[in-house]
């Protein structure tokens, strides 16, 4: 899957760490490609949608046991806070 690298990265986070915030630049580095424009422009891209057939990004963080808890769309310093489910 396109976002497997994100799932794998989040899966390595220690169980005692309840949340992690990653900048868009960090996410680009983890993924090996730039986030799509919609991810940096629209908060809706980060919705914790459980029907993930058309939302592989949500499938990645949900499969790793996280939910998106906050999104900062500010450019260039955008970030996403993931929190354990």
N, C-alpha and C positions, 0 to 999 in steps of 0.2 A: 504494500500500500504506500501511497505517496507520503503519508505522515507517520510511518513506522518509526522513524528516527526520534520523533517527539515522544511516542509511546515508550520506546526503549529508554530514552533519557529519563523520563519521569519515573519509570519503574526502578531506576537505580537510586532514587532519593530515599534516604533512610526513613524507616517507618516512624521514627519519633519526630520527624520534621512534618508539621501539620500543613505548612504552606510554603510556596516558593514563588517569587516574582522574577520573571524573565523579561528582559527588554526585547523589542522587536529585532534588534541586531543579534542578540544572543539566540533568539529563535531561528533567525536566518542561518546562523552558524551551525546550530544543532541539526537543522533540516538539510543543509547543503544547498539551499536555494532561497531566494527572497520570498517572503510572504506575498501572497497576491494582494493587489491594490485594495480589494474589498476588505481584507483583514486589517489594514492600517487606516481605512476610511470609515468603516461601518462596524459599530458595536455588535450588530446582529450576527456577524460572522462568527463570533465567539460564544453563541448561545449553547447551553448544555442540552442539546437536542438528543433525546434517546433513540429516535428513529434516525439512525446514522447512515442509511443507505446512500444518501446524497450529500452527506456531511462527514467525509472521512477524517477531517480534522477533529471533530467532536468525538468520533469513535476512538481516536488515538488517546486523548487525555482521559476519557471515561474508562477505557480498558486498562489504563495504568492506575485507576483508583482515584482520580482527581476530577474536580469540577472547576470551571472558571468562576472565580469569585470577584474579579474586578478587572476592568480594562481601562487603560489610559491611552487615548488615541492621539494625544499631543505629539506633534511632529517636531523634531526628529526623535524625541525621547519617549516614544510609546512603549508601553509595557503591559504585561498580563500577569495577574496574580492567580495561581492555581492553589486550591485548597483540597485536602483529602476529603473524600466522601464519607 
